[in-house]
Amino acid sequence: MYNLPWFRERDEQAIIAFIERYPFAFLSGCDANAKPVATQAPLFIESREGRWVLSGHIMKETDHHKAFLHNDNVLVVFNGPHTYVSATWYSDPRVASTWNYMSVHARGNIRFLDREGLEATLRKSTLHFENDDEQSPTVFDNLPSAFRQKVMHAIVGFEIEVSALDTVFKLSQDKDAESIRGVINQLKRGDEDARRIAAEMEKRFT
């Protein structure tokens, strides 16, 4: 990753909050023939005995499922807002334009779960994504038993104990104050992602 020190987020709680806000992640690795594989899945993060653990589920017998059975090293990428930044907004525009963005990379080893583990993961994740509404009809325990059994035959649960968290929160930290103000003012006039980046910049610089 584009891992320059001035773009790195050092506040662990801010990183976890980012993952919770943007949980739909790229899950990637390599199969037995070193062929890259990837899929996307919503992931749930929690702390266990001082270590961060990601959990989720994927379809069985897919290329990525088979690959992770052979090679349990995985990279998980959480992407947030991103936007173009024109150098014309800087105090000195005679430099390259760029892109501001926020991303977290989690590395670890994937471990597939047994049936009880899958049930626990589905119970926990459905409740979480339904905003802890125990009465929601789509929370795992409220689904019809026949439907639960059918779905669980087709999927497999997993956990990833995170061994490393890397971040790029590229928010013009390498620019002078006048340029930062110019970028913020311009991004506020942009689309939703641009406005989100502007808000993140304001938290840090104003």
JOZI-V677136 format. One record per helix or strand. SS is the DSSP state (a for helix, b for strand). FROM is the first residue (numbers start at 0). TO is the last residue. If there is no record, write none. Layout:
ss=[SS	SS]
from=[FROM	FROM]
to=[TO	TO]
This chain:
ss=[a	a	b	b	b	b	a	b	a	b	a	a	a	b	a	a]
from=[4	11	23	35	43	50	62	72	86	97	114	139	144	154	176	191]
to=[6	20	29	41	47	58	69	84	88	111	128	141	151	169	186	204]
